[in-house]
Amino acid sequence: MASELRDTGISVVGDVPWGTHFCYFYETKQDLLDILVPYFKAGLDGNEFCLWIVSNSELITSEEAKAALGHAVPRLDQYLSEGRIEIVPHDQWWFLKSRTFDLHRVVHQFKEKLDDALAAGYVGMRVNGSPAWMRTERHEELCEFEKEVDRLYPSLRIIVACTYPVGASTADLLFDVACSHRFTIARRRGKWDVLDTPALLQAKQQIEQLNRELEQRVRERTKELETANEKLGEEIKERKRAEEQARKVLDTIPALIGSGTSNGILDYCNQQWLAYAGVSLEELQKDETLHPDDKARVVRAWQEAMATGKPYELEQRYRRFDGVYRWFLARGVPLKDAEGVIERWYGTLTDIEDRKQAEEALVESRRKLKEAQRLANIGYWERDLLADRLTFSKETAAIFGLSRRVFTQTEFQQMLHPDDRKRQELALKEALRGQRRYDNEYRIILPDGGTRFIHASDEIIYDAAGHPVRMFGAVQDVTERKQADETLRTTSEQLRALSSSLQSAREEESKRIAREIHDELGGALTTWKWDLEAISDVISEPLDSSQVAALQTKFEAMIELTTTTLDTVRRLASELRPMALDELGLVEAVEWQALQFQTRTGIAVEYECSQEKVDLNSEQSTAVFRILQETLTNVLRHAQATKVTITVKQESGEFFLAIKDNGRGITENEKSGAHSLGLLGMRERAHLIGAQIDIIGIEGKGTLVAMRIPISESSERQERVNVS
C-alpha cells in the first residue's frame, strides 16, 4: 500500500508535513484499515501522540481498530497504557459530550489536546476521525467544521485525517468535503486516486516555475560556493594551525585549562590537566576527579554563571593521579556568540594547595597565639607619642577592665596606682632618652576598684632625626604571679620558722629527756647500785634474824624503785613513740590518748567511734595520732575549753577525724599568722599523707579541726587479706 501511494506522489506514512489536513474516501473496511494502520504506526514510531476517533458511521468498531493496529504494532498494549495513543468511539469524545455540537469548541479542544501532548514531550499529534456521522442532516455545519479545521491547523504540529465511506455519502457531500482539505485520497475497486484542490494545483505550477528559476540560481550559487569553499578551506587550515599552536602554548602553562559546551560537557583540557589527573578526557567528563563534597557547590556556581553570563571564581578540590586531593582556584568564563547567546565556557584551575595549607597553618598559629595570650593574660598596645594617644588591643582592654580602647597619656596616668605614678613617669622619661626597649612593672586600678599588677615591654621607634615618635609592645597581667610570689615568700618564712621551731623543739625535747634520764633513771640506778653493794657486804657473813629482816625491807624498796623506773622508761618511750599505736592500733590509741588527756588536764573528753579498725597504713596512722596530740595541746594552751569531743568514723571511702572544743574559738589571724607553727605543722603532716584538713573557729563557741583521708583500694584489699 505504501508503494502504491508513493507512485501517486503522496505518502501518509512519514512524509506528511505538520499542519496537513486531508481526507480519505474508502469503500470497504479493509480499505479503511490499509490507510489508518500505517498512518498511526508512523506516528507512534515518530514519538507523536495519536488519537483515533472511531465513528459509529464507519465499518469498524474500537475493538477491531485495536486488533488491526496490534498486528502492525506489537507494543500497542504498552502504548495504550502509557497514553501514547487513544482509540475511542466518537460518542465518548467531544462531539456529543454536551449533546449539542459546537464546531468552534470542538476545534479548540483539539488544540488543547495538542498542547497537552507537547507538554508531555511528544513531537506533535496525529489524529483520525470521521465527521460523516452528521453528513445528512447537518451538511452545511459539517462543511463549515472542516473549513474551520483547515484554517486553524496549518501553523500547528498536528496532522489530521478525516475518513468518509464512499457508499454512504452523497456526491455533493464528497465534493464539498474534498474542497475543504489540502488533498484527498480515494480507493475505489482496489486502486488509489489522489485529488488535488485547485489551490494545490496552482501551487504545484508555481513550484515548478520556481524550481526552474531555483535550479539556475543554484548553478550560479554553486560556482560562488565552490570559490568560497576553497577560500574557507584555506581559512580553516590556517585556523586549525593557529588552534594547534594555541593548544601547544596552553599545554605549557602551569595551570589546568579546559573548555566545554553550554550544557556542561567538557570537550577540551590541556595536557597539564590530563597529567595531573592521570585519566583520559572521557573519564574527566564524568566528574570523577572532583571531590564529592564539592560537587553540589560547583554545580550551583556553574549554573548561576551560565544563567547570568557572569564569570565566577570558586575554590574546589580535585583528585591527583595518586589519589591525593588538592585545592584549586577555579575561574570560569561563559562565552557568547554574536547574538549574545551563551554557547561555550572556558575555565582555568590554579593549584592553591600550598597556599591553603599556609593559610590554615596561619589560622591555627593565630588561634594558638590568641589562646596563649588568653592563658598568659597578654595584650598589645600602641602609643603615638606625637598625637598623645594610646590604643589598646581587645586583650589589653579586657585586662584593664575597660570597654573603649583609645586613651590619652593623662587618662592612662589616672589608671595607675597612686604609689606607682611617679616611678612610672620617671622610668618612661629615662627610656625616651635613647633606649630601644622599655620594661616596667606597675599597678592598675580597675573600674571596680580592684588592683592588677602589669608588666609592660615596649619597643621605641625614632624618626630620622632621632626623636621618639611611637611605642608599641605587650602588656601582661602578672597579678597571679605576684600573688603567688607573695604566697611563696610567706610560706617560705613560715617553713623557715617551722624548721627553726622544730629544731628548737627537738633540742629542748632532747634536753628534757636527757635531764629526766639523768635525774630519774640515773638516781634510781645509783640508789639500786648502793643497795646492791650493801646487800653484798651483808651476805658475805652469816646473818641473824634482824639482818634478814633488814634485807627483806631493802629488797622491797628495790622492787618499788624498779617499778617506778619502769614507769619512767615507759613514759619516755611513749612520748617518743606511743606504744599503744603499735600494739593496739589507731582506734585504741586515740581512745587511750583521750583518757590520758582527760586524766592529766581535767578537761572532759567525749570519744565517739563506730569503727573497730580503720584502713590506714602506718604512716597515715602516725600522722593522724600526732595531729590529735597537737590539737589537744592547742586546746590545753589556748582554747580555754571545758569539754572536747573526738569523733572517728570511716564512710564513703574516707577516714574522718574531728576534734571539737567549746572554747573561745580560733581567729583567722591566728590560723594564718606567721607564728602559728603548730597549725602549719599539722597542715604539712596532712599534706604528706594526702589528707584534707579544715580548721574552723566560731567566736565564743569553740574550734573544730576536721580531717579527711581518702582510703586507697590497696589499703582496703590489704585490710581484707589481714582479716581473712
C-alpha positions as CSV (number, residue, x, y, z in Angstrom):
1,M,0.0,0.0,0.0
2,A,2.8,2.4,0.9
3,S,4.5,1.8,-2.5
4,E,1.2,2.4,-4.3
5,L,0.8,5.7,-2.5
6,R,4.3,6.7,-3.3
7,D,3.5,6.2,-7.0
8,T,0.9,8.8,-6.7
9,G,3.4,11.3,-5.1
10,I,1.8,11.2,-1.6
11,S,2.9,9.2,1.5
12,V,0.8,9.4,4.6
13,V,3.3,7.3,6.5
14,G,6.2,9.6,7.2
15,D,6.3,12.4,4.6
16,V,3.2,14.4,5.5
17,P,4.3,17.9,6.9
18,W,2.9,19.4,10.1
19,G,-0.4,21.3,9.7
20,T,-1.7,18.9,7.0
21,H,-5.5,18.4,6.9
22,F,-6.5,15.7,4.3
23,C,-9.4,13.3,3.8
24,Y,-9.7,9.7,2.7
25,F,-12.6,8.2,0.8
26,Y,-12.9,4.4,1.2
27,E,-15.3,1.6,0.1
28,T,-14.5,-1.3,2.4
29,K,-13.4,-2.0,5.9
30,Q,-10.0,-3.2,4.6
31,D,-9.6,0.0,2.6
32,L,-10.0,2.0,5.8
33,L,-7.5,-0.2,7.7
34,D,-5.0,-0.2,4.9
35,I,-4.6,3.6,5.2
36,L,-5.1,4.1,9.0
37,V,-2.9,1.3,10.4
38,P,0.4,2.5,8.7
39,Y,-0.8,6.1,9.3
40,F,-0.8,5.6,13.1
41,K,2.2,3.2,13.1
42,A,4.3,6.1,11.6
43,G,3.0,8.4,14.3
44,L,4.0,6.0,17.1
45,D,7.4,5.4,15.6
46,G,8.0,9.1,15.3
47,N,7.1,9.8,19.1
48,E,3.8,11.5,18.1
49,F,0.7,11.4,20.3
50,C,-2.0,9.5,18.4
51,L,-5.8,10.0,18.6
52,W,-8.1,7.5,16.7
53,I,-11.7,8.5,17.0
54,V,-13.9,5.6,15.7
55,S,-17.3,6.7,14.5
56,N,-20.4,4.5,14.6
57,S,-20.9,5.6,10.9
58,E,-17.8,3.7,9.9
59,L,-17.5,0.0,9.2
60,I,-15.2,-0.9,12.2
61,T,-15.5,-0.8,16.0
62,S,-13.0,0.3,18.5
63,E,-12.0,-3.3,19.3
64,E,-11.5,-4.1,15.6
65,A,-9.3,-1.0,15.3
66,K,-7.1,-2.1,18.2
67,A,-6.8,-5.6,16.9
68,A,-5.8,-4.4,13.4
69,L,-3.3,-1.9,14.8
70,G,-1.9,-4.5,17.2
71,H,-0.8,-6.8,14.3
72,A,1.4,-3.9,13.0
73,V,2.5,-2.5,16.4
74,P,3.4,-5.4,18.8
75,R,3.8,-3.0,21.8
76,L,0.3,-1.5,21.3
77,D,-0.9,-2.5,24.8
78,Q,2.1,-0.8,26.4
79,Y,1.5,2.4,24.3
80,L,-2.2,2.4,25.3
81,S,-1.3,2.0,29.0
82,E,1.3,4.8,28.7
83,G,-1.3,7.1,27.0
84,R,0.8,7.4,23.7
85,I,-2.3,6.5,21.7
86,E,-6.0,6.7,22.5
87,I,-8.7,4.7,20.5
88,V,-12.1,5.9,21.5
89,P,-15.7,5.9,20.0
90,H,-16.9,9.3,18.8
91,D,-19.8,9.4,21.3
92,Q,-17.1,9.4,24.1
93,W,-15.2,12.2,22.5
94,W,-16.2,15.9,22.4
95,F,-18.7,15.7,19.5
96,L,-21.6,14.6,21.7
97,K,-20.2,15.5,25.1
98,S,-22.9,18.1,25.8
99,R,-25.4,16.6,23.3
100,T,-25.0,19.8,21.2
101,F,-22.4,20.3,18.5
102,D,-20.3,23.5,18.8
103,L,-17.7,23.4,16.0
104,H,-15.5,26.2,17.5
105,R,-15.4,24.4,20.8
106,V,-14.5,21.1,19.2
107,V,-11.8,22.6,17.1
108,H,-10.2,24.3,20.1
109,Q,-10.5,21.2,22.2
110,F,-8.3,19.5,19.6
111,K,-5.8,22.4,20.2
112,E,-5.9,21.8,23.9
113,K,-5.1,18.1,23.4
114,L,-2.1,19.1,21.2
115,D,-0.8,21.5,23.9
116,D,-1.0,18.7,26.5
117,A,0.9,16.3,24.1
118,L,3.7,18.8,23.5
119,A,3.9,19.5,27.3
120,A,4.3,15.7,27.9
121,G,7.3,15.6,25.5
122,Y,5.7,14.4,22.2
123,V,6.9,16.0,19.0
124,G,3.4,16.5,17.7
125,M,-0.1,15.0,17.4
126,R,-1.7,12.7,14.8
127,V,-5.5,12.5,14.6
128,N,-8.1,10.5,12.6
129,G,-11.8,11.0,12.9
130,S,-14.9,10.6,10.8
131,P,-17.3,13.6,10.9
132,A,-19.5,11.6,8.5
133,W,-22.0,10.9,11.3
134,M,-23.5,14.3,10.7
135,R,-23.3,14.1,6.8
136,T,-27.0,14.2,6.0
137,E,-29.0,16.3,8.5
138,R,-26.1,18.7,9.2
139,H,-24.4,19.0,5.8
140,E,-23.7,22.7,6.0
141,E,-22.4,22.5,9.6
142,L,-20.1,19.7,8.6
143,C,-18.5,21.7,5.7
144,E,-18.1,24.7,8.0
145,F,-16.4,22.4,10.6
146,E,-13.9,21.1,8.0
147,K,-13.1,24.6,6.8
148,E,-12.5,25.8,10.3
149,V,-10.1,22.9,11.0
150,D,-8.3,23.6,7.7
151,R,-7.9,27.3,8.7
152,L,-6.6,26.6,12.2
153,Y,-4.1,23.9,11.9
154,P,-1.5,25.0,9.2
155,S,0.7,26.6,11.8
156,L,0.5,23.8,14.4
157,R,2.4,20.5,14.9
158,I,-0.7,18.4,14.1
159,I,-1.7,16.1,11.2
160,V,-5.5,15.4,10.8
161,A,-7.0,12.7,8.6
162,C,-10.8,12.7,8.0
163,T,-12.3,9.5,6.7
164,Y,-15.6,9.2,4.7
165,P,-17.3,6.0,3.4
166,V,-18.0,6.4,-0.3
167,G,-21.0,4.2,-0.5
168,A,-22.8,6.0,2.4
169,S,-22.0,9.6,1.3
170,T,-23.7,11.7,-1.4
171,A,-21.8,13.2,-4.3
172,D,-22.3,16.8,-3.3
173,L,-21.0,16.0,0.3
174,L,-17.9,14.3,-1.1
175,F,-17.3,17.2,-3.4
176,D,-17.7,19.8,-0.6
177,V,-15.5,17.8,1.7
178,A,-12.8,17.4,-0.9
179,C,-12.7,21.2,-1.4
180,S,-12.2,21.7,2.4
181,H,-9.0,19.6,2.6
182,R,-5.5,20.1,1.3
183,F,-5.7,16.9,-0.7
184,T,-8.0,13.9,-1.0
185,I,-7.1,10.2,-1.2
186,A,-9.6,7.7,-2.5
187,R,-9.6,4.0,-3.0
188,R,-12.1,2.6,-5.4
189,R,-12.1,-1.0,-6.7
190,G,-8.7,-1.6,-5.2
191,K,-7.0,1.4,-6.9
192,W,-5.7,4.6,-5.3
193,D,-6.6,8.1,-6.6
194,V,-5.3,11.4,-5.4
195,L,-7.4,14.5,-5.9
196,D,-5.7,17.9,-5.6
197,T,-7.7,21.1,-4.9
198,P,-7.5,24.0,-7.4
199,A,-5.3,25.9,-4.9
200,L,-3.0,22.9,-4.7
201,L,-2.7,22.6,-8.5
202,Q,-1.9,26.3,-8.8
203,A,0.7,25.9,-6.1
204,K,2.3,23.0,-7.9
205,Q,2.6,25.0,-11.1
206,Q,4.1,27.9,-9.2
207,I,6.5,25.5,-7.6
208,E,7.6,24.1,-11.0
209,Q,8.3,27.6,-12.2
210,L,10.2,28.4,-9.0
211,N,12.1,25.1,-9.3
212,R,13.4,26.1,-12.8
213,E,14.4,29.5,-11.6
214,L,15.9,27.9,-8.5
215,E,18.0,25.5,-10.5
216,Q,19.5,28.3,-12.4
217,R,20.3,30.2,-9.3
218,V,21.7,27.1,-7.7
219,R,24.1,26.6,-10.6
220,E,25.3,30.2,-10.2
221,R,25.4,30.0,-6.5
222,T,27.3,26.6,-6.7
223,K,30.1,28.3,-8.5
224,E,30.3,31.0,-6.0
225,L,30.2,28.5,-3.1
226,E,33.0,26.4,-4.7
227,T,35.2,29.5,-4.8
228,A,34.1,30.5,-1.3
229,N,34.7,26.9,-0.1
230,E,38.2,26.9,-1.4
231,K,38.9,30.2,0.5
232,L,37.1,28.9,3.6
233,G,39.2,25.7,3.4
234,E,42.4,27.7,3.5
235,E,41.0,29.7,6.4
236,I,40.0,26.5,8.2
237,K,43.5,25.1,7.7
238,E,45.0,28.3,9.0
239,R,42.7,28.4,11.9
240,K,43.5,24.7,12.7
241,R,47.2,25.6,12.6
242,A,46.5,28.5,15.0
243,E,44.4,26.3,17.3
244,E,47.1,23.7,17.3
245,Q,49.7,26.3,18.2
246,A,47.5,27.7,20.9
247,R,47.0,24.3,22.4
248,K,50.7,23.7,22.5
249,V,51.0,27.0,24.3
250,L,48.2,26.0,26.7
251,D,49.9,22.7,27.4
252,T,53.0,24.6,28.7
253,I,51.0,26.9,31.1
254,P,51.3,25.7,34.7
255,A,47.6,25.6,35.2
256,L,44.8,23.2,34.4
257,I,42.8,24.6,31.4
258,G,39.6,23.4,29.9
259,S,36.5,24.4,27.9
260,G,33.1,22.9,27.1
261,T,29.7,23.3,25.8
262,S,26.8,25.3,27.2
263,N,25.2,22.1,28.6
264,G,28.2,21.5,30.8
265,I,30.2,18.9,28.8
266,L,34.0,19.2,29.0
267,D,35.3,18.7,25.4
268,Y,38.8,20.0,25.8
269,C,41.5,20.1,28.5
270,N,45.2,20.8,28.3
271,Q,48.0,18.2,28.9
272,Q,48.7,19.6,32.3
273,W,45.2,18.6,33.4
274,L,45.4,15.1,31.9
275,A,48.9,14.6,33.5
276,Y,47.6,15.8,36.9
277,A,44.5,13.5,36.9
278,G,46.2,10.6,35.2
279,V,43.0,9.8,33.2
280,S,41.6,10.4,29.8
281,L,39.3,13.2,28.7
282,E,36.3,10.8,28.7
283,E,36.9,10.0,32.3
284,L,37.3,13.7,33.2
285,Q,33.9,14.3,31.6
286,K,32.3,12.1,34.3
287,D,33.5,14.5,37.1
288,E,35.0,11.5,39.0
289,T,38.1,13.5,39.9
290,L,36.1,16.3,41.6
291,H,35.8,15.9,45.4
292,P,32.3,14.5,46.2
293,D,31.8,17.2,48.9
294,D,32.4,20.0,46.4
295,K,30.1,18.8,43.5
296,A,26.8,20.4,44.6
297,R,28.6,23.7,45.3
298,V,30.5,23.7,42.0
299,V,27.3,22.8,40.0
300,R,25.4,25.7,41.6
301,A,28.1,28.2,40.8
302,W,28.4,27.0,37.2
303,Q,24.7,27.1,36.6
304,E,24.4,30.6,38.0
305,A,27.3,31.8,35.8
306,M,25.7,30.2,32.7
307,A,22.3,31.8,33.6
308,T,23.7,35.3,34.2
309,G,26.6,35.2,31.8
310,K,29.0,36.5,34.5
311,P,32.4,34.9,35.3
312,Y,32.7,33.0,38.5
313,E,35.5,32.1,40.9
314,L,35.4,29.2,43.3
315,E,37.8,27.0,45.5
316,Q,37.4,23.3,44.9
317,R,39.3,20.0,45.3
318,Y,40.5,17.7,42.5
319,R,42.0,14.2,42.9
320,R,45.5,13.7,41.6
321,F,46.7,10.6,39.8
322,D,48.0,9.2,43.1
323,G,44.6,9.6,44.9
324,V,45.5,12.7,46.8
325,Y,43.1,15.7,46.7
326,R,44.5,19.2,46.2
327,W,42.8,22.6,46.4
328,F,42.4,24.6,43.2
329,L,41.1,28.1,42.5
330,A,38.6,27.6,39.6
331,R,37.8,30.6,37.3
332,G,35.1,30.1,34.7
333,V,34.0,32.5,31.9
334,P,30.8,32.0,29.8
335,L,31.4,32.6,26.1
336,K,28.6,34.3,24.0
337,D,28.1,34.2,20.3
338,A,27.4,37.3,18.1
339,E,23.8,37.4,19.2
340,G,24.7,37.3,22.9
341,V,23.7,33.6,23.4
342,I,26.0,31.6,25.7
343,E,27.3,28.7,23.6
344,R,30.5,27.7,25.4
345,W,32.5,28.2,28.6
346,Y,36.2,28.5,29.3
347,G,37.9,27.9,32.6
348,T,41.3,27.5,34.5
349,L,42.3,25.7,37.6
350,T,45.2,27.1,39.6
351,D,46.8,24.9,42.3
352,I,46.4,26.7,45.7
353,E,47.0,23.7,48.0
354,D,50.3,25.1,49.4
355,R,48.6,28.5,49.9
356,K,45.6,26.8,51.7
357,Q,47.9,24.8,53.9
358,A,49.8,28.0,54.7
359,E,46.6,29.8,55.4
360,E,45.4,27.0,57.7
361,A,48.7,27.0,59.5
362,L,48.5,30.8,59.9
363,V,44.9,30.5,61.2
364,E,46.0,27.7,63.6
365,S,49.0,29.7,64.7
366,R,46.8,32.8,65.3
367,R,44.4,30.6,67.3
368,K,47.2,29.2,69.4
369,L,48.7,32.7,69.8
370,K,45.3,34.1,70.9
371,E,44.8,31.1,73.3
372,A,48.4,31.7,74.6
373,Q,47.6,35.3,75.1
374,R,44.4,34.5,77.0
375,L,46.2,31.9,79.2
376,A,49.1,34.2,79.8
377,N,46.9,37.3,80.2
378,I,49.0,39.1,77.5
379,G,47.7,42.0,75.4
380,Y,49.2,44.6,73.0
381,W,49.1,48.3,72.7
382,E,50.5,51.1,70.7
383,R,51.4,54.6,71.9
384,D,51.6,57.6,69.5
385,L,53.9,60.0,71.3
386,L,53.2,62.9,68.9
387,A,49.4,62.6,69.0
388,D,49.4,61.7,72.7
389,R,47.2,58.7,72.0
390,L,47.3,55.1,73.4
391,T,45.5,52.3,71.5
392,F,44.8,49.1,73.4
393,S,44.1,45.6,71.8
394,K,41.0,43.8,72.9
395,E,43.0,41.7,75.3
396,T,44.6,44.7,76.9
397,A,41.3,46.4,77.3
398,A,39.9,43.2,79.0
399,I,42.9,43.1,81.3
400,F,42.3,46.7,82.3
401,G,38.6,46.1,82.6
402,L,37.8,48.8,80.0
403,S,35.2,49.0,77.2
404,R,36.9,51.5,75.0
405,R,40.4,51.1,73.5
406,V,41.8,54.6,72.8
407,F,43.2,56.9,75.6
408,T,45.4,59.9,76.2
409,Q,48.5,59.7,78.3
410,T,46.8,61.7,81.0
411,E,43.9,59.3,81.1
412,F,46.3,56.4,81.3
413,Q,48.2,58.0,84.2
414,Q,44.9,58.2,86.1
415,M,44.6,54.4,85.8
416,L,47.9,53.9,87.5
417,H,48.1,53.2,91.3
418,P,49.0,56.5,93.0
419,D,52.1,54.9,94.5
420,D,53.4,53.9,91.1
421,R,52.6,57.0,89.0
422,K,55.8,59.0,89.8
423,R,58.1,56.0,89.4
424,Q,56.5,55.0,86.0
425,E,56.7,58.6,84.7
426,L,60.4,58.8,85.6
427,A,61.1,55.4,84.0
428,L,59.4,56.4,80.8
429,K,61.3,59.7,80.6
430,E,64.6,57.8,81.1
431,A,63.7,55.3,78.4
432,L,62.9,58.1,75.9
433,R,66.4,59.5,76.1
434,G,67.7,56.9,73.7
435,Q,66.7,53.4,74.7
436,R,65.1,51.0,72.2
437,R,63.5,48.7,74.7
438,Y,61.4,49.7,77.7
439,D,60.3,47.4,80.5
440,N,58.4,48.3,83.6
441,E,56.0,47.0,86.2
442,Y,53.2,48.9,87.8
443,R,49.8,48.5,89.3
444,I,46.5,49.4,87.6
445,I,43.3,50.5,89.4
446,L,40.4,48.7,87.8
447,P,37.0,50.5,87.3
448,D,35.6,48.3,90.1
449,G,38.3,49.4,92.5
450,G,40.4,46.2,92.2
451,T,44.1,46.2,91.6
452,R,46.2,44.4,89.0
453,F,49.9,44.1,88.6
454,I,51.1,44.8,85.0
455,H,54.4,44.0,83.3
456,A,54.9,46.2,80.2
457,S,57.5,45.6,77.5
458,D,57.7,48.2,74.7
459,E,59.8,49.0,71.6
460,I,60.5,52.7,71.0
461,I,60.5,53.9,67.4
462,Y,62.5,57.0,66.4
463,D,62.3,59.2,63.3
464,A,65.2,60.1,61.0
465,A,66.2,62.9,63.4
466,G,66.4,60.6,66.3
467,H,63.2,61.8,68.0
468,P,60.9,59.2,69.6
469,V,57.6,59.1,67.8
470,R,55.9,55.8,68.7
471,M,56.0,52.9,71.1
472,F,54.4,49.6,70.7
473,G,54.6,46.4,72.7
474,A,52.9,44.0,75.0
475,V,51.4,44.1,78.5
476,Q,50.9,41.1,80.7
477,D,48.7,40.7,83.7
478,V,51.1,39.3,86.4
479,T,48.8,39.7,89.3
480,E,48.6,35.9,89.9
481,R,52.3,35.6,89.6
482,K,52.8,38.5,92.1
483,Q,50.3,36.9,94.5
484,A,52.0,33.5,94.1
485,D,55.4,35.1,94.8
486,E,53.9,36.7,97.9
487,T,52.3,33.5,99.0
488,L,55.6,31.7,98.3
489,R,57.5,34.3,100.3
490,T,55.1,34.0,103.2
491,T,55.1,30.2,103.1
492,S,58.9,30.2,102.9
493,E,59.1,32.4,106.0
494,Q,56.6,30.1,107.8
495,L,58.6,27.0,106.7
496,R,61.8,28.6,107.9
497,A,60.1,29.4,111.2
498,L,58.7,25.9,111.5
499,S,62.1,24.4,110.7
500,S,63.7,26.6,113.4
501,S,60.9,25.8,115.8
502,L,61.2,22.0,115.1
503,Q,64.9,22.3,115.6
504,S,64.5,24.1,118.9
505,A,61.7,21.8,120.0
506,R,64.0,18.8,119.1
507,E,66.8,20.3,121.2
508,E,64.5,21.1,124.1
509,E,63.0,17.6,123.9
510,S,66.5,16.1,123.8
511,K,67.5,18.2,126.9
512,R,64.3,17.2,128.8
513,I,64.7,13.6,128.0
514,A,68.4,13.7,128.9
515,R,67.6,15.5,132.1
516,E,64.9,13.0,133.1
517,I,67.1,10.1,132.2
518,H,70.0,11.7,134.3
519,D,67.9,12.8,137.2
520,E,65.3,10.0,137.5
521,L,66.8,7.0,135.9
522,G,70.4,7.9,136.9
523,G,69.4,8.5,140.6
524,A,67.3,5.3,140.6
525,L,70.1,3.2,139.2
526,T,72.7,4.8,141.6
527,T,70.4,4.0,144.6
528,W,69.9,0.5,143.3
529,K,73.7,0.1,143.0
530,W,74.3,1.3,146.5
531,D,71.6,-1.1,147.8
532,L,73.2,-4.0,145.9
533,E,76.7,-3.2,147.3
534,A,75.2,-3.0,150.9
535,I,73.4,-6.4,150.3
536,S,76.7,-7.8,149.0
537,D,78.5,-6.7,152.2
538,V,75.8,-8.1,154.5
539,I,75.5,-11.5,152.9
540,S,79.3,-12.1,152.9
541,E,79.0,-13.2,156.6
542,P,76.4,-15.3,158.3
543,L,73.1,-13.4,159.0
544,D,71.0,-13.3,162.1
545,S,67.2,-12.7,162.1
546,S,67.4,-9.0,162.4
547,Q,69.8,-8.7,159.4
548,V,67.5,-10.9,157.4
549,A,64.5,-8.6,158.2
550,A,66.6,-5.6,157.2
551,L,67.5,-7.3,153.8
552,Q,63.8,-8.1,153.3
553,T,62.9,-4.4,153.8
554,K,65.7,-3.3,151.4
555,F,64.5,-5.9,148.7
556,E,61.0,-4.4,148.9
557,A,62.4,-0.9,148.5
558,M,64.4,-2.0,145.5
559,I,61.4,-3.7,143.9
560,E,59.4,-0.5,144.3
561,L,62.2,1.6,142.9
562,T,62.4,-0.8,139.9
563,T,58.6,-0.4,139.3
564,T,59.0,3.4,139.4
565,T,61.9,3.2,137.0
566,L,60.0,1.1,134.5
567,D,57.1,3.6,134.6
568,T,59.5,6.3,133.8
569,V,61.0,4.4,130.9
570,R,57.5,3.6,129.5
571,R,56.5,7.3,129.8
572,L,59.7,8.4,128.0
573,A,59.2,5.8,125.3
574,S,55.5,6.8,124.9
575,E,56.5,10.4,124.4
576,L,59.0,9.4,121.8
577,R,56.6,6.8,120.1
578,P,53.2,5.9,121.6
579,M,53.3,2.1,122.1
580,A,49.5,1.9,122.1
581,L,49.6,2.9,118.4
582,D,51.8,-0.1,117.5
583,E,50.3,-2.6,119.9
584,L,46.6,-1.8,119.7
585,G,46.0,0.3,116.5
586,L,44.8,3.8,115.8
587,V,41.3,3.5,117.2
588,E,42.5,2.3,120.6
589,A,45.5,4.7,120.6
590,V,43.1,7.6,120.1
591,E,40.9,6.4,122.9
592,W,44.0,5.9,125.2
593,Q,45.2,9.4,124.3
594,A,41.8,10.9,125.1
595,L,41.8,9.2,128.6
596,Q,45.3,10.4,129.2
597,F,44.4,14.0,128.3
598,Q,41.3,14.0,130.5
599,T,43.2,12.5,133.4
600,R,46.1,14.9,133.1
601,T,44.2,18.1,132.4
602,G,40.8,17.6,134.0
603,I,39.1,18.7,130.7
604,A,36.1,16.4,129.9
605,V,36.6,14.3,126.7
606,E,33.8,12.6,124.8
607,Y,35.0,9.9,122.4
608,E,32.7,8.8,119.6
609,C,33.9,5.9,117.3
610,S,31.8,3.4,115.4
611,Q,34.9,1.5,114.0
612,E,36.8,-1.3,115.5
613,K,39.6,-0.8,113.0
614,V,40.4,1.7,110.2
615,D,42.0,1.1,106.8
616,L,45.1,3.3,107.2
617,N,48.7,2.5,106.8
618,S,51.4,3.0,109.4
619,E,52.5,6.4,108.1
620,Q,48.9,7.7,107.9
621,S,48.1,6.4,111.4
622,T,51.1,8.1,112.9
623,A,50.3,11.4,111.2
624,V,46.6,11.2,112.5
625,F,47.8,10.5,116.0
626,R,50.4,13.3,116.0
627,I,47.7,15.8,114.7
628,L,45.4,14.6,117.5
629,Q,48.2,15.3,120.1
630,E,49.0,18.7,118.6
631,T,45.3,19.7,118.6
632,L,44.8,18.6,122.2
633,T,47.9,20.5,123.2
634,N,46.5,23.7,121.5
635,V,43.2,23.1,123.3
636,L,45.0,23.0,126.6
637,R,47.2,26.1,125.9
638,H,44.8,28.4,124.0
639,A,41.2,27.3,123.9
640,Q,40.0,27.9,127.4
641,A,37.7,24.9,126.9
642,T,35.9,22.7,129.4
643,K,34.9,19.9,127.0
644,V,36.4,18.2,124.0
645,T,34.5,15.8,121.6
646,I,36.6,13.4,119.4
647,T,34.8,11.7,116.5
648,V,36.3,8.9,114.4
649,K,34.5,7.2,111.6
650,Q,35.0,5.7,108.1
651,E,32.5,6.2,105.3
652,S,32.3,6.7,101.5
653,G,35.9,5.6,101.1
654,E,37.2,8.2,103.5
655,F,38.6,8.1,107.1
656,F,37.2,11.1,109.2
657,L,38.6,12.6,112.4
658,A,37.0,15.5,114.1
659,I,38.2,17.3,117.3
660,K,35.8,19.9,118.6
661,D,36.1,22.0,121.8
662,N,33.7,24.5,123.4
663,G,36.4,27.2,124.0
664,R,36.8,30.8,122.7
665,G,37.2,29.8,119.1
666,I,40.4,30.4,117.0
667,T,40.5,33.6,114.9
668,E,41.5,34.0,111.2
669,N,44.7,35.9,112.2
670,E,45.7,33.1,114.5
671,K,45.2,30.5,111.7
672,S,47.3,32.4,109.2
673,G,49.8,34.1,111.5
674,A,53.5,33.6,111.0
675,H,53.8,32.2,114.5
676,S,51.1,29.6,114.1
677,L,53.7,26.9,113.7
678,G,51.7,24.2,115.3
679,L,48.9,24.6,112.8
680,L,51.4,24.8,110.0
681,G,52.9,21.5,111.2
682,M,49.5,19.9,111.3
683,R,48.8,21.0,107.7
684,E,52.2,19.7,106.5
685,R,51.6,16.3,108.1
686,A,48.1,16.2,106.5
687,H,49.6,17.2,103.1
688,L,52.3,14.4,103.3
689,I,49.6,11.7,103.7
690,G,47.2,13.1,101.1
691,A,44.7,14.3,103.7
692,Q,42.4,17.4,103.7
693,I,42.4,19.3,107.0
694,D,40.0,22.1,107.9
695,I,40.3,24.4,111.0
696,I,37.2,26.4,111.7
697,G,36.7,28.7,114.6
698,I,33.5,30.4,115.8
699,E,34.0,33.1,118.4
700,G,32.6,32.1,121.8
701,K,31.5,28.7,120.5
702,G,34.8,26.8,120.1
703,T,37.1,25.4,117.4
704,L,36.6,22.4,115.0
705,V,39.6,20.5,113.5
706,A,38.3,18.1,110.8
707,M,40.5,15.8,108.7
708,R,39.6,13.5,105.8
709,I,41.8,10.9,104.3
710,P,40.9,9.0,101.1
711,I,41.3,5.3,101.7
712,S,43.2,3.6,98.8
713,E,41.9,0.4,97.2
714,S,45.3,-1.2,98.0
715,S,44.7,-0.4,101.7
716,E,41.2,-1.9,101.6
717,R,42.5,-5.0,99.8
718,Q,45.3,-5.4,102.3
719,E,42.9,-5.0,105.2
720,R,40.6,-7.7,103.7
721,V,43.6,-10.0,103.4
722,N,44.7,-9.4,107.0
723,V,41.2,-10.0,108.3
724,S,40.9,-13.2,106.3
